[in-house]
Amino acid sequence: MSVRSGKSVKNQTKQLLLVLLFILVCVLLSNQINFEASRRDSGVRYQNGVFMIPDSTEMIYISKNLTFVPNVDYTDIDSGEFSYYDFMTIPYASEVSISETAGWSDLGEDAIIHNYDRFEGVQPITREGKTKVCGVYLMTLHFENANTTYHLNVPNVNGLVKIYCNDNNLGFLWRRVDEWTPTFGYGYGYVPITPDSDGIARIMIAVSTNTKIHNPGIVSFPAVIQTSEAMTVAIIPSLWLMIQLILYAFILIGGFLISRTFKNRSIFYYFIIIELLIIIYTMVDCNFIALDTYNREILKFILFIAINTTVFILINATLNESDKAPRQKFMNLMPVLVTVGAILLVFWTVFEAPVFTNTFPLIPEVAFIVLIGLLAGYKLIFFHFGERGSLYVTIMIVCQIFFSANTFSTVNRTYNIPTYSVFFVIANVTLEFFFIMRYVIQSRKLEDTMEHMQFLVQEKTLRISEINKDLFNTNKRLMENEQARKNVLSNVSHDLRTPITAIRGYAEILLSRKGNLTDSQEENYLRNIIRRAEQMERIISDIVELTRLESNVNEFQFMDVSISELIDEICMMYEADLQDTKKKIVVEIPEDDFLFVKADPKKLSRVFENLISNAINYTFEEAVIKVKAWRGNEDQDISKQTINIDISDNGIGIPEAEIPMIFDRFYRAKNSGQNIKGTGIGLSIVKTIIDRHDASISVRSAIGKGTTFHIEMKATYR
């Protein structure tokens, strides 16, 4: 087995274990929530047809021993045709139990039918052109504390509900104004009931429902609770709905940012649509949006199909992000086929397909969820299982199954918080955590990659820049060297001709006038010959050094050099030479800054020596040579800081017109004087060394006032 295939098997095994663990957690969680949230009969004492309600703040649940009277409508009660005790003269059933699945279609095994001869054949009645089934539930409550106001809670009733207490009309449940107009309610329906002075409350719960409903009537245990506790029970579902809405808003806002990392951003939009549909489903199911029962079931069925269809499209879109996504036409057409099938199923079911009439909407919902589950599972298992994104898809499929299974649940809920909504929030948070972690990981990887790429680009750019600069400088040096070679030959021939001519002249005089010259004359001629020879030696030495500097880069050995220490050493040397003169050197350097630069210390020393030496030579007998160094732009980044050096004197100065030419080879200012030794190459050497250090040198001068040479170099560090 190859390394790749072994890694794939390992990933699949790991993913399978995670999925199984997630399924186990979902099963345990669903069972625990259903167990904790389900209503269980409180077992209150039932005596002579009366429920004995204790003085307790706990909610009292009643699931049996009710009386049911068929064919009685709230209009009969409002018109006075029916009152509490009138049931004894017409067909009715006692000892009735509440059925969570069948309503009054199943009155329970203990139910006793009265007036049997008239009970059989009881038919639905028709009023106002609408075919309805109607009936009224009766129960008598006796409260130990007659001075306390209680609330009656009837959470799930299939039909329009109106409640009466001691023949007093308490109104419609869920604050319905008109039986066919939807209005916003408060989830569970609560009505206040006030017992009479004896603590008795005779309750009538009148229900009218559509004949198409297969489980009409009360389908959850009625409950009685003190008013002080009723508001708490009523508010909790509203707070839970608010949490879901806030979570949805958070996902909607934050998702736009996270979805930028998706290959297919439509995945985010599908996800948002699913979230919205589930919230609407919860509001409809929990009577936050009150509708008549049949329309509510129709709307729930449509939303259920829409939710599962969109989940399937989301799963398909996520799987298609993979490079291994199948190219078969059937696989690519699956979302379209499922959508068309969902639309046809909705139309077929809503318009009363006979096969679904008695079991609406369970069979079509189960059939649909099984079908799309098989299609999604087929594509996942046979084409994508073990891939990186397949874990997310598998979690979606599991969540879809558990959500759908819990929507089928008929558990009596303590609070109006269905299990599927709890599971939806938990699954939602889990998936959002997965999304965020995926986004964070990708962002970190992208950020690291970008930083690495930027580093590489900067490094390569710097390297290319250095290479280009080296090539430019090399080419420039080659051209300059060629020109320098020509200039050297010309300048050498010109500058050596004068001392050679003088030496030759003195030698000819000594030879031709041998014996006719005095000793002092001979000594004077010989001294002139030596002086001219030394002049030739200086010229040749300066020319050789300048040529070597211009032609050989390796002559420079760069390192970190302290300008402060270098200037201090050089100036101390010249101070010793000027002890017996009226000239002095003034040094101004910072005491707490070494002024580091990248330089060749020997070459930089030559620069300062040449400039200080010129300042000494071209000043009067009494002179001040000032050497100053400081850091420029010290409040900015080190890359923008500079080291500045000024070497100034109060000497003869340089004519303004000649300043641009003083760095040319062999050039000497006209006012420099013949008695001052110099070849005119010293400043050319200074300029060459400064240029090799990528620095700059400038001159300020005035005749009779002095000259200042300013050098500016790049700072290395503080």
C-alpha positions, -999 to +999 in steps of 0.1 A: +000+000+000+014+034-010+019+062+015-009+083+000-034+055+002-024+047+038-029+083+047-063+083+030-074+052+050-062+068+082-082+100+074-113+080+066-110+060+099-105+092+119-135+109+102-157+078+108-149+078+145-156+115+148-189+111+130-200+081+151-191+101+182-211+131+170-241+108+163-238+093+198-238+128+213-268+138+193-288+107+203-280+111+240-287+149+238-320+144+220-332+118+244-322+138+275-338+169+262-370+151+253-371+134+287-364+166+307-388+188+287-417+163+284-449+169+304-459+142+327-492+139+345-488+154+380-512+129+395-533+154+414-561+140+434-593+134+414-624+131+435-661+130+424-653+146+390-632+174+406-594+179+403-580+190+437-553+216+429-528+221+458-514+255+467-481+251+449-460+273+426-452+243+405-470+237+372-498+211+375-503+188+345-536+171+337-536+143+312-567+123+320-602+122+336-615+150+314-650+151+299-654+156+262-687+167+245-687+164+206-705+187+183-705+217+206-691+249+193-680+281+211-709+298+193-733+275+211-718+286+244-718+323+235-754+321+224-765+303+257-775+271+240-749+252+260-737+256+295-714+235+317-739+210+330-759+206+297-735+178+286-754+153+307-784+154+284-764+148+252-738+124+240-705+128+259-675+109+271-660+109+306-626+097+319-611+110+287-573+110+283-553+135+262-537+118+231-506+134+218-510+119+183-547+115+177-564+142+197-601+135+203-600+107+177-586+086+205-603+093+238-582+067+257-588+032+270-605+044+301-630+066+283-667+059+292-693+068+265-725+082+279-759+084+261-744+058+238-776+054+218-772+090+207-734+091+206-731+068+176-734+086+143-726+120+156-715+140+125-696+172+120-717+203+117-715+231+091-716+268+099-709+298+077-701+277+047-670+261+064-669+224+072-655+220+107-654+195+135-661+209+170-662+197+206-657+210+241-634+196+269-648+200+304-630+198+338-637+211+373-608+224+394-609+230+431-581+252+444-569+250+480-561+287+479-592+304+465-576+339+468-548+332+443-552+339+406-541+311+383-534+307+347-545+278+324-520+268+299-530+247+268-499+246+245-509+225+216-544+224+202-553+215+167-581+240+161-595+274+171-596+275+209-619+295+232-619+291+270-646+297+296-644+296+334-675+295+355-695+304+324-673+335+319-658+340+284-620+342+288-615+347+250-596+330+223-563+313+231-532+331+216-552+363+214-568+355+181-591+382+168-604+363+138-603+326+133-588+328+098-565+358+102-529+351+114-516+373+142-485+373+163-489+355+196-468+346+226-460+310+219-480+290+245-515+302+252-522+313+287-555+326+301-561+337+337-587+318+356-603+330+388-621+304+410-653+313+428-655+319+465-655+281+471-623+277+451-642+261+422-633+267+386-655+250+359-634+251+328-647+246+292-622+244+264-641+248+231-623+236+200-633+241+163-611+226+137-610+218+100-623+184+089-590+178+070-571+175+103-567+139+113-559+146+150-583+174+161-586+188+196-561+191+225-528+172+218-508+182+249-515+181+286-532+212+299-515+228+329-524+251+357-499+275+373-500+304+397-499+338+380-466+348+396-449+318+379-469+319+346-451+349+332-417+332+337-429+302+318-443+324+291-412+346+287-387+318+285-398+307+250-397+343+238-361+346+252-351+314+235-365+327+202-346+359+207-314+339+212-320+322+179-326+356+162-294+371+177-274+340+166-288+344+131-279+381+130-244+372+142-240+346+115-254+369+089-230+397+097-199+376+105-206+352+076-200+378+049-164+380+061-159+343+066-175+335+032-147+353+014-125+323+019-150+300+002-144+289-034-181+291-040-197+320-020-232+307-028-226+281+000-229+310+025-262+322+010-276+286+011-266+284+047-283+317+055-315+307+037-316+274+057-312+293+090-340+317+081-363+289+071-357+270+103-364+301+124-397+307+105-406+270+110-400+274+147-422+305+150-450+288+131-448+255+150-447+272+184-476+296+176-454+327+176-472+332+143-508+321+150-526+303+122-555+280+120-544+244+125-547+232+089-529+262+074-502+259+100-496+223+091-496+231+054-470+259+060-449+237+083-449+210+056-438+235+029-411+249+052-399+214+060-396+204+024-378+238+016-354+233+045-343+198+035-341+208-002-319+237+005-297+215+028-293+191+000-283+218-024-258+231+002-243+197+006-240+192-031-224+226-036-199+219-008-189+186-023-186+201-057-157+223-044-136+192-044-112+185-073-126+149-072-162+160-078-178+136-103-184+148-138-214+126-145-245+145-158-267+128-133-246+138-103-246+174-115-284+174-122-293+160-087-300+194-071-323+203-100-341+170-098-345+172-061-358+208-063-383+198-090-394+168-070-399+189-039-421+214-058-442+185-073-445+169-038-457+201-022-483+207-049-494+171-048-497+170-010-512+204-005-539+198-030-551+167-011-535+137-028-557+108-016-528+086-006-517+112+020-551+123+034-551+103+066-514+106+075-506+141+064-479+152+065-458+123+080-455+099+050-444+126+024-420+141+049-404+108+058-403+097+022-386+129+011-360+130+039-351+094+032-347+100-005-324+131-002-305+114+026-297+084+004-287+107-025-264+128-003-250+097+014-243+081-019-223+110-032-205+115+000-195+079+006-186+068-029-169+100-041-158+122-012-155+104+021-122+111+038-116+144+021-110+175+041-144+191+035-163+158+038-164+160+077-184+192+075-208+176+050-212+146+071-220+168+101-246+186+080-262+153+070-264+141+106-278+174+117-304+173+090-315+138+101-318+147+137-335+180+130-361+162+108-366+134+133-372+158+161-398+177+141-418+145+140-418+143+178-451+148+196-436+152+230-456+174+254-431+202+262-428+218+296-417+250+279-426+260+244-390+251+232-391+222+208-362+197+208-353+204+172-348+241+180-324+232+209-307+208+186-306+234+159-289+260+181-263+234+194-257+221+159-255+256+146-229+266+172-209+235+164-209+242+127-202+279+132-172+269+154-161+246+126-164+274+101-146+299+123-118+275+131-115+267+094-114+305+086-089+312+114-066+284+103-068+295+066-063+331+076-032+322+096-018+301+069-026+328+043-010+354+066+021+333+071+023+326+034+019+363+026+046+373+051+069+346+038+062+357+002+067+394+011+100+385+028+111+365-003+100+393-027+118+419-006+149+397-004+148+390-041+141+427-049+169+438-027+192+412-042+182+422-078+186+459-068+221+452-055+230+432-086+216+460-109+235+485-088+267+464-090+262+460-128+256+497-131+286+506-110+308+480-128+298+494-161+303+529-149+337+520-135+347+503-167+339+534-187+355+556-161+386+534-159+390+536-197+387+573-195+409+574-164+435+554-183+435+580-210+435+608-186+463+592-165+485+589-196+478+625-205+481+639-170+512+618-162+529+630-193+519+666-185+527+666-148+559+646-150+573+667-178+578+697-155+599+680-128+617+659-155+626+691-174+638+707-142+659+677-133+674+675-167+682+713-167+699+711-133+718+680-144+730+697-176+742+727-157+761+706-133+776+687-162+784+716-184+797+739-157+816+713-137+843+729-117+830+764-123+802+762-097+806+769-060+798+743-034+766+762-024+754+763-060+760+726-065+743+719-033+713+741-043+710+723-077+712+689-061+685+699-036+663+710-064+668+678-082+659+658-051+628+681-045+617+675-081+622+638-078+601+638-046+574+657-065+575+630-092+573+603-066+542+620-050+525+624-084+531+587-093+520+575-058+488+595-059+481+584-095+487+548-086+464+550-055+436+568-074+438+543-102+437+513-078+407+528-059+387+533-091+395+499-106+394+475-077+363+471-055+380+445-033+403+473-020+375+482+004+368+462+035+336+474+050+328+470+087+310+489+115+331+520+122+326+547+149+330+581+133+334+596+168+364+574+176+380+577+142+378+615+141+391+617+177+422+596+168+431+616+136+426+650+153+448+640+182+476+632+157+473+665+140+471+684+173+506+670+181+519+683+148+505+718+154+518+722+189+546+747+179+523+767+155+495+792+160+470+768+143+446+747+163+420+720+158+386+721+175+366+689+177+328+687+183+315+651+186+287+638+208+297+621+240+269+596+242+267+586+205+294+566+186+280+575+153+284+541+136+285+537+098+294+509+074+328+518+061+364+509+054+383+525+083+416+529+064+400+545+034+378+568+055+409+578+075+425+589+043+395+611+036+397+629+069+435+632+067+434+647+032+407+672+042+423+682+075+457+684+058+443+707+031+426+728+058+460+732+076+479+740+043+454+765+029+450+786+061+470+816+074+496+814+102+468+818+128+440+795+120+412+774+135+403+740+119+370+728+132+358+692+129+322+685+138+301+653+137+264+647+145+235+624+138+207+637+115+170+627+115+175+610+149+138+611+156+131+589+126+137+552+118+173+541+117+170+536+079+164+573+075+191+585+099+224+600+087+258+607+101+271+642+092+307+655+093+318+691+088+356+700+083+359+737+081+387+763+082+390+801+082+416+801+054+420+816+019+388+800+005+380+788-030+367+809-058+330+802-063+334+795-100+360+768-093+342+749-066+325+724-091+360+715-104+380+709-073+373+672-072+387+667-108+421+651-111+452+673-110+430+704-106+443+731-083+425+764-076+443+795-090+447+810-056+463+779-041+498+793-045+529+777-059+546+773-025+520+748-012+528+712-020+501+693-038+494+673-069+457+681-074+448+645-069+440+645-031+404+657-035+398+632-063+409+605-040+385+619-013+356+620-038+363+584-050+363+570-015+332+589-005+314+576-036+324+540-029+308+544+006+275+555-011+279+588+007+280+624-004+304+653-001+296+690-007+316+723-004+308+757+009+335+784+006+341+821+004+373+839-005+392+851+025+367+835+049+373+799+047+360+766+034+337+739+048+335+703+035+303+685+044+301+647+043+268+628+048+267+590+053+240+564+062+238+555+099+241+518+107+226+517+143+226+537+175 
